[in-house]
Amino acid sequence: MKIVNNTNTCKKKIVTNIFSKIGIPTSVAKKIVDNLISVIISNILEKKYLKIKNFGSFNLKNKKKRIGRNPKNKVLYDILERNVLTFKAAAALNKKVNTYEKK
């Protein structure tokens, strides 16, 4: 498994990796990546939770409106209600990440 050393892994690099590993055209690989991302997003929005075995789980939490304060000038602000997406890595993913040796 090739790990990209760059901290910015974009969809284009993922598509290129799929192309080089499997050999399918980049246009098909791009459709696969785009469809996978849209399926993940729609499942999270629909069920508020998504678990991918040996990878991790996504959880959509609703944060209520609250009052926040700027610590520098002590001015109070309303922080609006919003959704926050959290991710918790699976134990198998953590194990792979911690045992991976750079080559």
N, C-alpha and C positions, 0 to 999 in steps of 0.2 A: 504494500500500500504506500503510495507516494503522498507525503504530507508536504503541502506548500509552506515554505518558510516565511513567506510574506504574510503580514497580518491582515492585509486586504484581499480576501478571497471573494471574488465577484462571480456572478452567474456565468460570465464568459469563461472564466478559468475552470469552473466545474464542467461546463459543456466540453471544453477542450480536453479535460481529463477523461470524460466519458468517451469521447471520440478516439483518444489514443489507446484506451484500455479495450474497448469493445469493437471499434472500427466502424460504427454506424455513422452516417453523415451528420455533420454538425447541426443541420437544420432539424433533424429528427431528435438529436440529443437536446437541443434547445427546447423543443416542444415537450419532451419528457420532463425536463427540469421545471419549465413554466407550469405544466399541468400538476406536477408533484407539489409545488409551492401553493398553487391555487386550491388543491384538495386539502392541504394542511390548514390553510387559512379558513376555508369554508367549514371544516370540521371544528376548528377552535371556536368560530363565531356561533355555530349552531349548538354545540354541546358544552361550550365553556371549558372543555378539557380534552386533551388528546395525549394518549400514551403510545409511544413507539417502543416496542420491546428492544432491549439492549441498547437503546439510544437515550431515551429520556421522556419526560412528560412536560407538556405545555399546559398552563392553567391561566384562564382569563379571569381576573379579579376586578371588581368594581370598587373604586375608591370614592368615598363620599366627599361632598363639598366641605371645605374646612377653611379656617383662617390661618394664614402663614405670616411669618414676620421676617423681614430682611435683617439679618444679624448686624450688618454694618450701620444702617441708619435707623433701625427699629421701626420702620414703617410697616403697617399691617396691610396684607393683601388677601383677597379672596382667591383660594385655589379651587377651581371648578371641579365638578364631578367628572371622573374619567375612568376609562378601562386601562388596566395594566396587564401586560402579558408577562408571565413568569415562566422560567424554564428550570427544571431540575434534572440534572444528568443521571442516567441509570448507573448502577454499580458497575456493570460491564464496561460502559464507556469510560468511567473514571479509572478503572483498572487498565484499560488500553492506553489511556492518556498518560498514566503514571508509569507504565512499563515501557513506553516508547523510547527508543534510544535514537538520538540524532546520528545520521550517517555522514 
